[in-house]
Each structure stands twice: as structure tokens, then as C-alpha cells.
Amino acid sequence: DDDLSEEEVDFICGTYYVYTNNGYIEKLSWWPRPLAWAGSGLDVGFWSEQCESWFQTHLENIRQG
């Protein structure tokens, strides 16, 4: 089986949970989950210059808070 488990995806994406103001729990992640990535314009079948640029920008935003 080559598919990642949900727990593995959660770990890789940096998934965490937060309580909302209305009492619900929201699932968030530092990095896009597979379905979000698959639906984006960056899903071109290989790691392109645009992918790297997006990654570096996102990483810098995380570092800056």
C-alpha cells in the first residue's frame, strides 16, 4: 500500500486543532493537505520553479508569524 494514512498526512502537513468562538473545533494545518494541493495550479506533476517559489514564500510567512 503506497497511500499515506490520515495520521501520516496530519503529521506531514502540521495539522492542529483550534476551538472556534462558537464552540466548534476547526482542523488547520501549516501546509496544504493533499486535496487542496491537487486542486491548485501548482499540481503540475513535478516540483516546478513556481512550486518552489510558493514554498519559500509560505515558509518565510510562517517564520515571520
N, CA, C and O atoms as a printed pandas DataFrame, in Angstrom:
     atom_number atom_name residue_name chain_id  residue_number  x_coord  y_coord  z_coord
0              1         N          ASP        A               1    0.847   -1.189    0.000
1              2        CA          ASP        A               1    0.000    0.000    0.000
2              3         C          ASP        A               1    0.885    1.242    0.000
3              4         O          ASP        A               1    1.657    1.459    0.934
4              5         N          ASP        A               2    0.775    2.053   -1.041
5              6        CA          ASP        A               2    1.598    3.253   -1.168
6              7         C          ASP        A               2    0.920    4.519   -0.655
7              8         O          ASP        A               2    1.541    5.581   -0.624
8              9         N          ASP        A               3   -0.336    4.420   -0.256
9             10        CA          ASP        A               3   -1.053    5.596    0.229
10            11         C          ASP        A               3   -0.644    5.917    1.659
11            12         O          ASP        A               3   -0.359    5.024    2.458
12            13         N          LEU        A               4   -0.621    7.216    1.966
13            14        CA          LEU        A               4   -0.360    7.644    3.332
14            15         C          LEU        A               4   -1.626    7.500    4.162
15            16         O          LEU        A               4   -2.734    7.681    3.657
16            17         N          SER        A               5   -1.458    7.175    5.427
17            18        CA          SER        A               5   -2.605    7.138    6.332
18            19         C          SER        A               5   -2.991    8.574    6.682
19            20         O          SER        A               5   -2.207    9.499    6.473
20            21         N          GLU        A               6   -4.176    8.753    7.202
21            22        CA          GLU        A               6   -4.632   10.083    7.622
22            23         C          GLU        A               6   -3.697   10.654    8.690
23            24         O          GLU        A               6   -3.411   11.851    8.693
24            25         N          GLU        A               7   -3.228    9.805    9.584
25            26        CA          GLU        A               7   -2.307   10.240   10.633
26            27         C          GLU        A               7   -0.982   10.713   10.035
27            28         O          GLU        A               7   -0.408   11.695   10.506
28            29         N          GLU        A               8   -0.497   10.030    9.012
29            30        CA          GLU        A               8    0.748   10.436    8.356
30            31         C          GLU        A               8    0.580   11.772    7.639
31            32         O          GLU        A               8    1.461   12.629    7.700
32            33         N          VAL        A               9   -0.551   11.945    6.961
33            34        CA          VAL        A               9   -0.833   13.221    6.294
34            35         C          VAL        A               9   -0.912   14.336    7.330
35            36         O          VAL        A               9   -0.353   15.413    7.123
36            37         N          ASP        A              10   -1.600   14.088    8.439
37            38        CA          ASP        A              10   -1.696   15.084    9.511
38            39         C          ASP        A              10   -0.312   15.499    9.994
39            40         O          ASP        A              10   -0.047   16.685   10.183
40            41         N          PHE        A              11    0.560   14.531   10.190
41            42        CA          PHE        A              11    1.907   14.806   10.685
42            43         C          PHE        A              11    2.706   15.623    9.672
43            44         O          PHE        A              11    3.322   16.627   10.031
44            45         N          ILE        A              12    2.698   15.202    8.425
45            46        CA          ILE        A              12    3.469   15.876    7.379
46            47         C          ILE        A              12    2.980   17.306    7.157
47            48         O          ILE        A              12    3.784   18.212    6.939
48            49         N          CYS        A              13    1.671   17.507    7.212
49            50        CA          CYS        A              13    1.085   18.825    6.948
50            51         C          CYS        A              13    1.084   19.735    8.172
51            52         O          CYS        A              13    0.734   20.910    8.066
52            53         N          GLY        A              14    1.469   19.212    9.320
53            54        CA          GLY        A              14    1.463   20.033   10.527
54            55         C          GLY        A              14    0.063   20.374   10.981
55            56         O          GLY        A              14   -0.232   21.522   11.314
56            57         N          THR        A              15   -0.796   19.379   10.995
57            58        CA          THR        A              15   -2.198   19.581   11.346
58            59         C          THR        A              15   -2.352   19.830   12.847
59            60         O          THR        A              15   -1.687   19.200   13.670
60            61         N          TYR        A              16   -3.236   20.754   13.177
61            62        CA          TYR        A              16   -3.563   21.032   14.573
62            63         C          TYR        A              16   -5.028   21.451   14.650
63            64         O          TYR        A              16   -5.652   21.751   13.631
64            65         N          TYR        A              17   -5.561   21.470   15.844
65            66        CA          TYR        A              17   -6.973   21.766   16.061
66            67         C          TYR        A              17   -7.102   22.983   16.968
67            68         O          TYR        A              17   -6.347   23.139   17.928
68            69         N          VAL        A              18   -8.067   23.844   16.654
69            70        CA          VAL        A              18   -8.336   25.020   17.478
70            71         C          VAL        A              18   -9.834   25.100   17.754
71            72         O          VAL        A              18  -10.660   24.685   16.942
72            73         N          TYR        A              19  -10.153   25.642   18.912
73            74        CA          TYR        A              19  -11.551   25.886   19.251
74            75         C          TYR        A              19  -11.982   27.210   18.647
75            76         O          TYR        A              19  -11.259   28.203   18.731
76            77         N          THR        A              20  -13.159   27.225   18.039
77            78        CA          THR        A              20  -13.700   28.452   17.468
78            79         C          THR        A              20  -14.542   29.166   18.517
79            80         O          THR        A              20  -14.843   28.605   19.570
80            81         N          ASN        A              21  -14.918   30.398   18.224
81            82        CA          ASN        A              21  -15.728   31.183   19.158
82            83         C          ASN        A              21  -17.105   30.588   19.385
83            84         O          ASN        A              21  -17.728   30.834   20.418
84            85         N          ASN        A              22  -17.590   29.799   18.414
85            86        CA          ASN        A              22  -18.926   29.220   18.569
86            87         C          ASN        A              22  -18.883   27.797   19.126
87            88         O          ASN        A              22  -19.877   27.074   19.052
88            89         N          GLY        A              23  -17.738   27.391   19.684
89            90        CA          GLY        A              23  -17.652   26.111   20.364
90            91         C          GLY        A              23  -17.278   24.919   19.507
91            92         O          GLY        A              23  -17.225   23.796   20.009
92            93         N          TYR        A              24  -17.020   25.132   18.243
93            94        CA          TYR        A              24  -16.609   24.040   17.366
94            95         C          TYR        A              24  -15.095   23.895   17.376
95            96         O          TYR        A              24  -14.374   24.782   17.833
96            97         N          ILE        A              25  -14.633   22.782   16.874
97            98        CA          ILE        A              25  -13.205   22.553   16.720
98            99         C          ILE        A              25  -12.886   22.603   15.229
99           100         O          ILE        A              25  -13.512   21.910   14.426
100          101         N          GLU        A              26  -11.906   23.430   14.869
101          102        CA          GLU        A              26  -11.512   23.582   13.470
102          103         C          GLU        A              26  -10.172   22.892   13.244
103          104         O          GLU        A              26   -9.253   23.012   14.055
104          105         N          LYS        A              27  -10.074   22.170   12.135
105          106        CA          LYS        A              27   -8.848   21.466   11.768
106          107         C          LYS        A              27   -8.044   22.360   10.831
107          108         O          LYS        A              27   -8.512   22.699    9.744
108          109         N          LEU        A              28   -6.844   22.740   11.244
109          110        CA          LEU        A              28   -5.975   23.604   10.454
110          111         C          LEU        A              28   -4.650   22.899   10.210
111          112         O          LEU        A              28   -4.340   21.905   10.866
112          113         N          SER        A              29   -3.871   23.409    9.270
113          114        CA          SER        A              29   -2.538   22.845    9.047
114          115         C          SER        A              29   -1.602   23.928    8.530
115          116         O          SER        A              29   -2.028   24.892    7.893
116          117         N          TRP        A              30   -0.322   23.748    8.819
117          118        CA          TRP        A              30    0.690   24.686    8.357
118          119         C          TRP        A              30    0.894   24.582    6.850
119          120         O          TRP        A              30    1.232   25.566    6.192
120          121         N          TRP        A              31    0.690   23.406    6.319
121          122        CA          TRP        A              31    0.913   23.147    4.893
122          123         C          TRP        A              31   -0.352   22.577    4.277
123          124         O          TRP        A              31   -1.132   21.924    4.971
124          125         N          PRO        A              32   -0.575   22.810    2.983
125          126        CA          PRO        A              32   -1.805   22.327    2.352
126          127         C          PRO        A              32   -1.920   20.808    2.385
127          128         O          PRO        A              32   -0.942   20.084    2.200
128          129         N          ARG        A              33   -3.116   20.359    2.621
129          130        CA          ARG        A              33   -3.382   18.925    2.615
130          131         C          ARG        A              33   -3.489   18.460    1.158
131          132         O          ARG        A              33   -3.676   19.288    0.266
132          133         N          PRO        A              34   -3.377   17.176    0.905
133          134        CA          PRO        A              34   -3.335   16.669   -0.471
134          135         C          PRO        A              34   -4.475   17.141   -1.372
135          136         O          PRO        A              34   -4.234   17.477   -2.531
136          137         N          LEU        A              35   -5.693   17.175   -0.875
137          138        CA          LEU        A              35   -6.811   17.598   -1.726
138          139         C          LEU        A              35   -6.705   19.066   -2.121
139          140         O          LEU        A              35   -7.065   19.431   -3.240
140          141         N          ALA        A              36   -6.219   19.904   -1.223
141          142        CA          ALA        A              36   -6.037   21.320   -1.555
142          143         C          ALA        A              36   -4.944   21.478   -2.598
143          144         O          ALA        A              36   -5.069   22.277   -3.526
144          145         N          TRP        A              37   -3.884   20.720   -2.442
145          146        CA          TRP        A              37   -2.775   20.788   -3.394
146          147         C          TRP        A              37   -3.225   20.283   -4.765
147          148         O          TRP        A              37   -2.907   20.880   -5.794
148          149         N          ALA        A              38   -3.966   19.180   -4.764
149          150        CA          ALA        A              38   -4.408   18.569   -6.023
150          151         C          ALA        A              38   -5.305   19.507   -6.822
151          152         O          ALA        A              38   -5.328   19.438   -8.051
152          153         N          GLY        A              39   -6.032   20.370   -6.153
153          154        CA          GLY        A              39   -6.929   21.281   -6.850
154          155         C          GLY        A              39   -6.302   22.610   -7.220
155          156         O          GLY        A              39   -6.978   23.500   -7.736
156          157         N          SER        A              40   -5.004   22.750   -6.956
157          158        CA          SER        A              40   -4.357   24.037   -7.205
158          159         C          SER        A              40   -3.642   24.056   -8.547
159          160         O          SER        A              40   -3.450   23.013   -9.173
160          161         N          GLY        A              41   -3.258   25.224   -8.976
161          162        CA          GLY        A              41   -2.499   25.366  -10.206
162          163         C          GLY        A              41   -1.058   24.912  -10.080
163          164         O          GLY        A              41   -0.332   24.858  -11.073
164          165         N          LEU        A              42   -0.632   24.582   -8.852
165          166        CA          LEU        A              42    0.739   24.115   -8.642
166          167         C          LEU        A              42    0.876   22.612   -8.826
167          168         O          LEU        A              42    1.989   22.085   -8.808
168          169         N          ASP        A              43   -0.231   21.922   -9.001
169          170        CA          ASP        A              43   -0.211   20.463   -9.174
170          171         C          ASP        A              43    0.046   20.139  -10.646
171          172         O          ASP        A              43   -0.875   19.831  -11.402
172          173         N          VAL        A              44    1.332   20.216  -11.035
173          174        CA          VAL        A              44    1.699   20.021  -12.439
174          175         C          VAL        A              44    2.421   18.697  -12.674
175          176         O          VAL        A              44    2.879   18.426  -13.784
176          177         N          GLY        A              45    2.523   17.876  -11.638
177          178        CA          GLY        A              45    3.137   16.562  -11.800
178          179         C          GLY        A              45    4.615   16.510  -11.473
179          180         O          GLY        A              45    5.220   15.439  -11.493
180          181         N          PHE        A              46    5.201   17.663  -11.172
181          182        CA          PHE        A              46    6.609   17.714  -10.770
182          183         C          PHE        A              46    6.811   18.987   -9.953
183          184         O          PHE        A              46    5.948   19.864   -9.927
184          185         N          TRP        A              47    7.966   19.077   -9.284
185          186        CA          TRP        A              47    8.254   20.240   -8.447
186          187         C          TRP        A              47    8.830   21.334   -9.340
187          188         O          TRP        A              47   10.005   21.299   -9.703
188          189         N          SER        A              48    7.989   22.304   -9.687
189          190        CA          SER        A              48    8.370   23.361  -10.623
190          191         C          SER        A              48    8.990   24.554   -9.885
191          192         O          SER        A              48    9.006   24.597   -8.655
192          193         N          GLU        A              49    9.490   25.502  -10.645
193          194        CA          GLU        A              49   10.004   26.743  -10.056
194          195         C          GLU        A              49    8.893   27.490   -9.323
195          196         O          GLU        A              49    9.141   28.116   -8.293
196          197         N          GLN        A              50    7.673   27.428   -9.848
197          198        CA          GLN        A              50    6.536   28.081   -9.189
198          199         C          GLN        A              50    6.229   27.409   -7.851
199          200         O          GLN        A              50    5.900   28.085   -6.876
200          201         N          CYS        A              51    6.335   26.081   -7.804
201          202        CA          CYS        A              51    6.130   25.358   -6.544
202          203         C          CYS        A              51    7.168   25.791   -5.519
203          204         O          CYS        A              51    6.834   26.065   -4.366
204          205         N          GLU        A              52    8.419   25.851   -5.938
205          206        CA          GLU        A              52    9.497   26.245   -5.027
206          207         C          GLU        A              52    9.302   27.670   -4.535
207          208         O          GLU        A              52    9.513   27.956   -3.356
208          209         N          SER        A              53    8.903   28.563   -5.428
209          210        CA          SER        A              53    8.655   29.947   -5.042
210          211         C          SER        A              53    7.527   30.030   -4.021
211          212         O          SER        A              53    7.644   30.738   -3.021
212          213         N          TRP        A              54    6.428   29.305   -4.269
213          214        CA          TRP        A              54    5.315   29.291   -3.323
214          215         C          TRP        A              54    5.788   28.754   -1.973
215          216         O          TRP        A              54    5.474   29.327   -0.930
216          217         N          PHE        A              55    6.540   27.659   -1.992
217          218        CA          PHE        A              55    7.031   27.041   -0.763
218          219         C          PHE        A              55    7.895   28.017    0.033
219          220         O          PHE        A              55    7.695   28.179    1.237
220          221         N          GLN        A              56    8.845   28.664   -0.624
221          222        CA          GLN        A              56    9.746   29.583    0.071
222          223         C          GLN        A              56    8.985   30.771    0.650
223          224         O          GLN        A              56    9.274   31.205    1.766
224          225         N          THR        A              57    8.023   31.296   -0.089
225          226        CA          THR        A              57    7.208   32.408    0.406
226          227         C          THR        A              57    6.375   31.981    1.605
227          228         O          THR        A              57    6.305   32.701    2.601
228          229         N          HIS        A              58    5.746   30.818    1.517
229          230        CA          HIS        A              58    4.921   30.312    2.616
230          231         C          HIS        A              58    5.782   30.058    3.855
231          232         O          HIS        A              58    5.380   30.397    4.968
232          233         N          LEU        A              59    6.950   29.469    3.672
233          234        CA          LEU        A              59    7.858   29.208    4.785
234          235         C          LEU        A              59    8.295   30.509    5.446
235          236         O          LEU        A              59    8.339   30.593    6.673
236          237         N          GLU        A              60    8.611   31.504    4.663
237          238        CA          GLU        A              60    9.011   32.797    5.221
238          239         C          GLU        A              60    7.861   33.439    5.995
239          240         O          GLU        A              60    8.084   34.028    7.052
240          241         N          ASN        A              61    6.639   33.334    5.484
241          242        CA          ASN        A              61    5.471   33.854    6.210
242          243         C          ASN        A              61    5.291   33.154    7.544
243          244         O          ASN        A              61    4.951   33.797    8.537
244          245         N          ILE        A              62    5.513   31.846    7.583
245          246        CA          ILE        A              62    5.418   31.099    8.841
246          247         C          ILE        A              62    6.485   31.589    9.811
247          248         O          ILE        A              62    6.199   31.818   10.987
248          249         N          ARG        A              63    7.691   31.750    9.334
249          250        CA          ARG        A              63    8.797   32.198   10.190
250          251         C          ARG        A              63    8.544   33.586   10.768
251          252         O          ARG        A              63    8.921   33.867   11.906
252          253         N          GLN        A              64    7.910   34.449    9.990
253          254        CA          GLN        A              64    7.651   35.811   10.444
254          255         C          GLN        A              64    6.424   35.910   11.344
255          256         O          GLN        A              64    6.188   36.942   11.974
256          257         N          GLY        A              65    5.651   34.838   11.401
257          258        CA          GLY        A              65    4.478   34.813   12.261
258          259         C          GLY        A              65    3.317   35.462   11.624
259          260         O          GLY        A              65    2.242   35.525   12.220
